[in-house]
């Protein structure tokens, strides 16, 4: 049974499954922040570079299998698979939403 994700998160996950960089960017605010693996990416240009340099080349696709609300955030957990060492790896994605867009995404193991 598929899980129900809020629209901007569902749009991001769907675009990620297609490795569509423009589609992955669209649900984020212009000044969004992604915290990934100890690195900080801020704004559309840095997010584009992250997706083009670190997601698409290794075909990293996140497939959430659980979702919950926690401390004002939407927390999605599930495996990411692709052409990288250890694939698949289970991740936690913590989304902070603002006006139907993703303002902050924190990715942790």
Secondary structure, DSSP 8 states (H G I E B T S, - for coil): ------HHHHHHHHHHHTT-HHHHHHTEEEEEEEEETTEEEEHHHHHHHHIIIIITTTT-EEEEEEEEEETTEEEEEEEEESSSTT-SEEEEEEEEEETTEEEEEEEE-
